Amino acid sequence: MSNTSINTAQNVNIDYRISSLGYRMTGILIDIIIMLVYLIILSYIEDGMEEVFDRFTTLGIGQLLFLPVAFYSLFFNIVFNGRTPGKFIVGTKVVKADGSPATWSDYLVCWVLRLVDIWVISPGIGVMAIVFSDRNQRLGDMAADTIVIDTRKKVKISHTILENVEQNYQPTFLNVNLLTDKDVNEIKEIYRLAGESRDYETLKLLRQRIESLLNMNSDLRDGVFVRTVLKDYSYLTQGR
């Protein structure tokens, strides 16, 4: 089963597992049960209204009272950021395919196409789409570029900026505060790619770029220098 990564405001990546078909179907079933209970209550209300109002008035009020069922998923997804009561109970949530929050327009697309791949034609269309898609997406998800993640199964939490440093760590370069979070993110990514490909020329250029930003020179080897800068930055900014 594939994963997706969500980046928080604190520059922390949280990797989530994409929800399985079983969890998605359980969430939908719970939502259906909630709507059925509401419809049963609504039928009793309409029976009572027939004794008070004429037929057309009762029909009109009944249509208005049916709107919560028609807009059930759209309303809850917008208000609760990608969750209906069913999704909340099973621990799933709708997000964009890249892990970013979905918007109201994304929920609207999903809701409109829900009529096609779940309600109007056959639920089997939505099920087959989920089974055969790489990210367990139904047609509405594909059109809106959304996925359903399992928020109860956090696979891994990793920091994009912060490095693991010992409690008694002594920083070497105290002026690393001149760097920004964006700078450090780019440095760390270039350092990782250069290390994986053994691209020592790029590593040397990276080192020169850092020294230029910090207006300094160091005798440390290129790789050791970059790693030290990352650890120093982490140590000196963790308390911000």
C-alpha positions as CSV (number, residue, x, y, z in Angstrom):
1,M,0.0,0.0,0.0
2,S,1.4,3.4,-1.0
3,N,2.0,6.4,1.3
4,T,1.8,10.1,1.1
5,S,3.6,12.8,2.9
6,I,2.1,15.9,4.6
7,N,4.3,18.9,5.5
8,T,3.3,20.8,8.6
9,A,3.9,24.5,9.4
10,Q,6.8,23.4,11.6
11,N,8.6,21.8,8.6
12,V,7.8,18.3,9.8
13,N,6.9,15.6,7.2
14,I,4.3,13.1,8.4
15,D,3.9,10.1,6.2
16,Y,0.4,8.7,6.0
17,R,-0.8,5.4,4.6
18,I,-3.4,5.7,1.9
19,S,-6.7,4.3,3.2
20,S,-7.6,0.7,2.1
21,L,-10.9,-0.2,0.4
22,G,-12.1,-1.8,3.6
23,Y,-11.8,1.3,5.6
24,R,-13.3,3.5,2.9
25,M,-16.3,1.1,2.6
26,T,-16.8,1.0,6.3
27,G,-16.8,4.8,6.5
28,I,-19.3,5.0,3.7
29,L,-21.5,2.4,5.4
30,I,-21.5,4.4,8.6
31,D,-22.5,7.5,6.7
32,I,-25.3,5.6,5.0
33,I,-26.6,4.3,8.3
34,I,-26.7,7.8,9.7
35,M,-28.6,9.0,6.6
36,L,-31.0,6.1,6.9
37,V,-31.8,6.9,10.5
38,Y,-32.4,10.5,9.5
39,L,-34.7,9.4,6.7
40,I,-36.7,7.2,9.0
41,I,-37.2,10.1,11.4
42,L,-38.1,12.3,8.4
43,S,-40.8,9.8,7.3
44,Y,-42.4,10.1,10.8
45,I,-42.3,13.9,10.6
46,E,-43.9,13.9,7.2
47,D,-46.7,11.5,8.4
48,G,-47.4,14.0,11.2
49,M,-47.4,17.0,8.8
50,E,-50.0,15.4,6.6
51,E,-52.5,15.8,9.5
52,V,-51.7,19.6,9.7
53,F,-50.8,20.7,6.1
54,D,-52.1,20.0,2.7
55,R,-50.4,17.6,0.4
56,F,-48.3,20.1,-1.6
57,T,-47.1,21.9,1.5
58,T,-46.1,18.6,3.1
59,L,-44.3,17.7,-0.1
60,G,-42.4,21.0,-0.2
61,I,-41.3,20.8,3.4
62,G,-40.3,17.2,2.9
63,Q,-38.1,18.2,0.0
64,L,-36.4,20.9,2.1
65,L,-35.8,18.4,4.9
66,F,-34.3,16.0,2.4
67,L,-31.5,18.5,1.5
68,P,-29.2,17.4,4.5
69,V,-29.1,13.9,2.9
70,A,-28.4,15.2,-0.6
71,F,-25.6,17.5,0.5
72,Y,-24.4,15.3,3.4
73,S,-20.9,14.5,2.2
74,L,-20.3,17.9,0.7
75,F,-21.3,19.7,3.8
76,F,-19.3,17.6,6.3
77,N,-16.2,17.5,4.1
78,I,-16.1,21.3,3.8
79,V,-16.9,22.0,7.4
80,F,-14.7,19.3,8.9
81,N,-11.8,19.5,6.5
82,G,-12.2,16.3,4.5
83,R,-14.1,14.2,7.1
84,T,-17.7,13.0,7.3
85,P,-18.9,11.3,10.5
86,G,-18.1,8.0,8.9
87,K,-14.6,9.0,8.0
88,F,-14.0,10.4,11.5
89,I,-15.1,7.2,13.2
90,V,-12.8,4.9,11.0
91,G,-10.0,7.5,11.0
92,T,-9.8,8.5,7.4
93,K,-9.6,11.9,5.7
94,V,-9.7,13.5,2.2
95,V,-6.5,15.4,1.2
96,K,-4.9,16.4,-2.1
97,A,-2.8,13.8,-3.8
98,D,0.4,15.6,-2.8
99,G,-0.7,15.6,0.9
100,S,-1.9,19.2,1.0
101,P,-5.3,20.1,2.3
102,A,-8.2,19.8,-0.1
103,T,-10.3,22.9,-1.0
104,W,-14.1,23.3,-1.1
105,S,-14.0,23.1,-4.9
106,D,-12.2,19.7,-4.6
107,Y,-15.0,18.4,-2.3
108,L,-17.6,19.8,-4.8
109,V,-16.0,17.8,-7.7
110,C,-15.9,14.6,-5.5
111,W,-19.6,15.2,-4.5
112,V,-20.8,15.7,-8.0
113,L,-19.1,12.6,-9.4
114,R,-20.2,10.6,-6.4
115,L,-23.6,10.5,-8.2
116,V,-21.9,8.7,-11.0
117,D,-19.5,6.2,-9.3
118,I,-21.6,5.4,-6.2
119,W,-25.3,6.4,-6.4
120,V,-26.8,6.7,-9.8
121,I,-25.3,3.9,-11.9
122,S,-23.8,1.4,-9.5
123,P,-21.6,1.4,-6.4
124,G,-19.5,-1.2,-8.3
125,I,-18.0,1.5,-10.5
126,G,-16.5,3.3,-7.5
127,V,-15.3,0.1,-5.9
128,M,-13.6,-1.1,-9.2
129,A,-12.0,2.3,-9.6
130,I,-10.6,2.1,-6.1
131,V,-9.3,-1.5,-6.5
132,F,-7.6,-0.8,-9.8
133,S,-6.1,2.7,-9.2
134,D,-2.6,3.1,-7.8
135,R,-3.8,5.3,-4.9
136,N,-7.2,3.7,-4.2
137,Q,-9.1,6.6,-5.9
138,R,-12.6,6.5,-7.2
139,L,-13.6,8.6,-10.2
140,G,-14.4,11.6,-8.1
141,D,-11.0,11.4,-6.4
142,M,-9.2,11.2,-9.8
143,A,-11.1,14.2,-11.1
144,A,-10.4,16.3,-8.0
145,D,-6.8,14.9,-7.6
146,T,-7.6,13.9,-4.0
147,I,-6.9,10.7,-2.0
148,V,-8.3,9.3,1.2
149,I,-5.6,8.7,3.9
150,D,-5.6,6.6,7.0
151,T,-4.8,9.2,9.8
152,R,-4.5,6.4,12.4
153,K,-1.5,4.8,10.7
154,K,1.3,7.3,10.8
155,V,4.2,5.4,9.2
156,K,7.0,7.8,9.9
157,I,7.6,11.4,11.2
158,S,10.7,13.0,9.8
159,H,12.1,16.5,10.0
160,T,13.0,18.3,6.8
161,I,15.2,20.8,8.5
162,L,16.0,19.6,12.0
163,E,19.0,17.2,12.5
164,N,19.4,14.8,15.4
165,V,21.9,16.4,17.8
166,E,23.1,15.4,21.2
167,Q,21.9,17.3,24.2
168,N,25.4,18.5,25.1
169,Y,26.2,19.3,21.4
170,Q,28.5,22.3,21.0
171,P,27.9,24.3,17.7
172,T,30.8,25.2,15.6
173,F,29.4,28.0,13.4
174,L,27.4,30.4,15.5
175,N,26.4,32.5,12.5
176,V,24.3,29.8,10.8
177,N,21.3,31.9,12.0
178,L,22.0,34.0,8.9
179,L,20.4,31.1,6.9
180,T,16.7,30.8,6.4
181,D,14.6,27.6,6.7
182,K,14.4,27.6,2.9
183,D,18.2,27.8,2.6
184,V,18.6,24.9,4.9
185,N,16.0,22.8,3.2
186,E,17.8,23.3,-0.1
187,I,21.2,22.6,1.4
188,K,20.0,19.4,3.0
189,E,18.4,18.2,-0.2
190,I,21.4,19.0,-2.4
191,Y,23.7,17.4,0.2
192,R,21.6,14.2,0.2
193,L,21.5,14.0,-3.6
194,A,25.2,14.7,-4.0
195,G,26.0,12.1,-1.4
196,E,23.8,9.4,-3.0
197,S,25.4,10.0,-6.5
198,R,28.9,10.7,-5.1
199,D,28.9,14.0,-6.9
200,Y,31.9,15.6,-5.1
201,E,32.0,18.6,-7.5
202,T,28.4,19.5,-6.6
203,L,29.3,19.0,-2.9
204,K,32.2,21.4,-3.3
205,L,30.1,24.0,-5.0
206,L,27.5,23.7,-2.2
207,R,30.2,24.2,0.4
208,Q,31.4,27.4,-1.5
209,R,27.8,28.6,-1.6
210,I,27.3,28.2,2.1
211,E,30.5,29.9,2.9
212,S,29.4,32.8,0.7
213,L,26.1,33.1,2.5
214,L,27.8,33.0,5.9
215,N,30.7,35.1,4.8
216,M,33.3,32.7,6.3
217,N,35.9,30.0,5.5
218,S,36.5,26.6,7.1
219,D,39.1,24.0,7.1
220,L,36.6,21.1,7.4
221,R,36.2,18.7,4.5
222,D,33.2,19.5,2.2
223,G,30.9,16.8,3.5
224,V,31.8,17.3,7.1
225,F,31.4,21.1,6.7
226,V,27.9,20.8,5.3
227,R,26.8,18.3,7.9
228,T,28.2,20.5,10.7
229,V,26.3,23.5,9.3
230,L,23.0,21.5,9.3
231,K,23.5,20.3,12.9
232,D,24.5,23.7,14.1
233,Y,21.4,25.3,12.5
234,S,19.2,22.6,14.1
235,Y,20.8,23.1,17.5
236,L,20.6,26.9,17.5
237,T,17.1,27.2,16.1
238,Q,15.3,24.4,18.0
239,G,14.5,26.8,20.8
240,R,12.9,29.4,18.6
